[in-house]
C-alpha cells in the first residue's frame, strides 16, 4: 500500500518528533487507489481496490540533543531517556 513518509527532527531528551516535510511513497500496485499505476479511472467504485493508505513512516533526518520547543514552553520536566510520541 502507498504511504506517507514524514521527514523531521527527533528530540532525544523528550522523544518528540517535529515534522518538517512529507512525501508519498508509491506502492506501484494497479489495485491501489493512490498509486500512479491505478488501473481504473477517477471515481473508482471497484470493491477490489485498496482505498486506505498504510500508516505514515517517521524518518528522522535531524537528531537534536535539546528538548523540543513544546516541552520548553510548557516547562514540564523531562527525564533523560524518557520516550514520548
Secondary structure, DSSP 4 states (H G I P E B T S, - for coil): --EEEEEEEEETTT--EEEEEEEEEP---TTBTTSTT--S-SS---TTSB-SPPPPEEEEEEEESSPPHHHHHHT----TT----
